[in-house]
Amino acid sequence: MLLIVIVIAFIAPMIVPYPEDATGATHVLERFQSPSKAHFFGTDKIGRDIFSRVFMGAGLALQVGIVIISIAATIGVTLGAVAGYFGRWIDDLIMRITDIFLAVPALVLAIAITAALGKGITNVMIGISLVWWPGFARLTRSLVLSLKEEAFVEAANGIGASHARILFRHILPNAVSPIIVKMSTDFGFAVLTAAALGFIGLGAQPPTPEWGAMINDGRAYFPSEWWVATFPGLAIFVVVFSWNLLGDGLRDVLDPRSRR
């Protein structure tokens, strides 16, 4: 299922029947047409083909997820590794900052940061990234705390390896599996959070085919024109569900103990 989503994201511009509907075209005379052979998912309030817009939005959704998870993982893994390895006041400082971020619901904090930065998909990615890193920091810290007591770390210390080399060449490579699992599991939720911000008008601005904004557009016409909001919502569900399945599969493969 996930492979299908990724393929669609890449080939959508070549297969959708009305690619211009994702870039601002309007067809007022065809507004609110129900699903048919001409328009598989129907049309919206200005006659745009929803099938084309949903499929064209897949690429944006994957881009958003990749950027958010990449930034959040980079920040969180770095801070968590430093906290776990050096301990003492460095650990206390980083963990207190982490606790402050975790004390506020992620969606609320993301809304506040994005609103402060201004509307737009770039600011949405920045805002969500800045609230998503604490989970990676806590996970990495716990992994480093357990791994730094292993014999191979003591051996590296014994031959005079630098702290940076021990941390990034010996410890983190052995902690990568749980981090990859978390990245895959969080990907879907990052897309969902971005869609939520798009729903309230903070995300991509018209005419960009962003799924959250499309649901908001169709909300006022539900249930009579049910298809306007339903198909973008189903697209979000498929992406979130697919990445969760991938995360579960990776957990089984990379951490067999989790199946017990």
C-alpha positions in Angstrom: 0.0 0.0 0.0 2.8 2.4 0.9 4.6 1.6 -2.3 1.5 2.5 -4.3 1.3 5.9 -2.5 4.9 6.6 -3.3 4.5 5.7 -6.9 1.4 7.8 -7.2 3.3 10.8 -5.7 5.9 10.5 -8.4 3.8 9.8 -11.5 0.6 11.8 -10.6 1.4 14.7 -12.9 1.6 12.2 -15.8 -1.6 10.2 -15.0 -4.2 12.6 -13.6 -6.8 13.7 -16.2 -6.8 17.4 -15.2 -3.3 18.4 -13.9 -4.1 22.1 -14.4 -6.7 21.8 -11.6 -3.9 21.6 -9.1 -2.4 24.9 -10.2 -5.4 27.3 -10.2 -7.7 26.4 -13.1 -11.4 26.9 -12.5 -14.5 25.4 -14.2 -17.4 27.1 -12.5 -20.0 25.5 -14.8 -18.8 22.1 -13.6 -19.0 22.8 -9.9 -20.1 20.1 -7.4 -20.4 17.3 -9.9 -20.8 14.0 -8.2 -18.3 11.1 -8.9 -18.6 9.9 -12.5 -16.5 8.6 -15.3 -15.5 12.1 -16.2 -14.6 13.0 -12.7 -13.8 9.9 -10.6 -13.9 11.8 -7.2 -16.3 14.5 -8.4 -15.6 18.3 -8.5 -15.4 21.0 -5.9 -17.0 24.4 -5.5 -15.2 25.9 -8.5 -15.3 22.8 -10.7 -11.8 21.5 -10.0 -11.4 17.7 -10.4 -10.9 16.3 -6.9 -9.2 13.1 -8.2 -6.5 15.2 -9.9 -6.0 17.3 -6.8 -5.9 14.4 -4.3 -3.3 12.6 -6.4 -1.3 15.7 -7.0 -1.3 16.4 -3.3 0.4 13.0 -2.6 3.7 14.4 -3.5 3.3 17.4 -1.3 2.3 15.1 1.6 5.4 12.9 1.3 7.6 16.0 1.0 6.2 17.4 4.1 6.6 14.2 6.0 10.2 13.7 4.9 11.3 17.3 5.8 9.6 17.2 9.2 10.9 13.8 10.2 14.4 14.6 8.9 14.7 17.8 10.8 13.1 16.5 14.0 15.3 13.3 14.0 18.5 15.3 13.4 17.8 17.7 16.3 16.4 15.0 18.6 19.0 12.4 18.0 21.9 14.9 18.3 20.6 16.4 21.6 19.6 13.0 23.0 23.0 11.4 22.2 24.9 14.3 23.8 22.7 14.2 26.9 23.0 10.5 27.3 26.7 10.3 26.7 28.0 13.2 28.7 25.4 13.2 31.5 25.6 15.6 34.5 24.5 19.2 33.9 24.4 18.7 30.1 21.9 15.9 30.5 19.9 17.9 33.0 19.7 21.0 30.8 18.7 19.1 27.7 16.1 17.0 29.4 14.5 20.0 31.2 14.2 21.7 27.8 12.7 18.5 26.4 10.2 18.3 29.3 9.1 21.9 28.6 8.3 21.0 25.0 6.6 17.8 26.0 4.5 19.6 28.7 2.5 21.3 25.9 0.4 19.3 23.4 2.3 19.0 20.2 -0.5 20.2 18.0 -1.2 23.3 20.2 2.5 24.2 20.2 2.8 23.6 16.4 -0.2 25.9 15.8 1.4 28.6 18.0 4.8 28.4 16.3 3.4 28.3 12.8 1.0 31.2 13.5 3.9 33.3 14.8 6.0 32.5 11.7 3.1 33.1 9.3 1.0 31.0 7.0 2.6 28.7 4.4 3.7 25.1 4.0 7.3 25.9 4.8 6.4 27.4 8.1 4.2 24.5 8.9 7.2 22.1 8.4 9.4 24.3 10.6 6.8 24.6 13.3 6.0 20.8 13.4 9.7 20.0 13.3 10.4 22.2 16.3 7.8 20.3 18.4 8.6 16.8 17.1 12.2 16.4 18.2 11.7 15.7 22.0 10.5 12.2 21.3 13.6 11.4 19.3 15.8 13.0 22.1 14.3 10.8 24.8 14.6 7.6 22.8 18.2 8.3 21.8 19.2 9.3 25.3 17.9 6.0 26.7 19.6 4.0 24.0 22.9 5.8 24.6 22.7 5.4 28.3 22.5 1.6 27.9 25.1 1.3 25.1 27.8 3.5 26.6 28.4 0.8 29.3 29.1 -1.9 26.7 32.5 -3.5 26.3 33.1 -2.1 22.8 32.7 1.5 24.2 35.2 0.7 27.0 37.6 -0.7 24.4 37.3 2.5 22.3 38.0 4.6 25.4 41.0 2.4 26.1 42.7 3.1 22.8 42.1 6.9 23.2 39.3 7.4 20.8 37.7 10.9 21.1 34.2 11.4 22.5 32.9 12.4 19.1 34.3 9.2 17.5 32.9 7.0 20.2 29.5 8.6 20.1 29.0 8.9 16.4 31.1 5.9 15.1 30.4 3.3 17.8 27.3 4.1 19.9 24.8 5.6 17.5 25.3 3.0 14.7 24.2 0.4 17.3 21.1 2.5 18.2 19.9 3.2 14.7 17.3 0.4 14.5 14.8 1.8 17.1 15.4 5.3 15.6 14.4 4.1 12.1 11.3 2.4 13.5 10.3 5.7 15.3 10.9 7.7 12.1 8.7 5.5 10.0 5.9 5.4 12.7 6.0 9.2 13.2 6.0 9.9 9.5 2.2 9.3 9.2 1.5 11.4 12.3 3.6 14.2 10.9 1.6 14.2 7.7 -1.6 14.2 9.8 -0.5 17.1 11.9 0.4 19.1 8.8 -3.0 18.4 7.4 -4.6 19.6 10.7 -2.7 22.9 10.3 -3.8 23.1 6.7 -7.4 22.5 7.8 -7.3 25.6 10.0 -5.7 27.7 7.2 -2.1 27.8 8.4 -0.7 25.4 5.8 -0.4 25.6 2.0 -2.4 28.4 0.5 -4.8 28.1 -2.5 -4.6 26.8 -5.1 -2.0 24.3 -3.7 -3.7 20.8 -3.4 -3.0 20.3 0.3 -5.3 17.6 1.8 -6.1 19.4 5.0 -7.1 22.6 3.2 -9.2 20.5 0.8 -11.1 18.9 3.7 -11.8 22.4 5.1 -13.1 23.5 1.7 -15.6 20.7 1.6 -16.6 20.9 5.3 -19.3 23.6 4.6 -20.9 21.4 1.9 -21.1 18.2 3.8 -23.1 15.9 3.6 -24.8 17.0 0.5 -21.6 17.3 -1.5 -19.9 14.6 0.6 -17.2 13.8 -1.9 -15.4 17.1 -1.6 -14.1 16.4 1.9 -14.3 12.6 1.9 -11.6 11.7 -0.7 -8.9 14.0 0.8 -9.7 12.5 4.2 -9.4 9.0 2.8 -6.0 9.9 1.3 -4.7 11.1 4.7 -6.0 7.8 6.3 -4.2 5.7 3.7 -0.9 7.5 4.2 -1.0 7.4 8.0 -2.2 3.7 8.0 0.5 2.7 5.5 3.4 4.3 7.4 2.1 2.7 10.7 2.1 -0.7 9.0 5.7 0.0 7.8 6.7 0.9 11.3 5.2 -2.2 12.8 6.9 -4.3 10.1 10.3 -2.7 10.7 9.9 -3.2 14.5 9.3 -6.9 13.9 12.4 -7.2 11.6 14.8 -4.9 13.5 13.7 -5.7 17.0 12.6 -9.4 17.2 12.2 -9.1 20.9 9.2 -6.8 20.5 7.2 -9.7 19.1 7.4 -11.6 22.4 
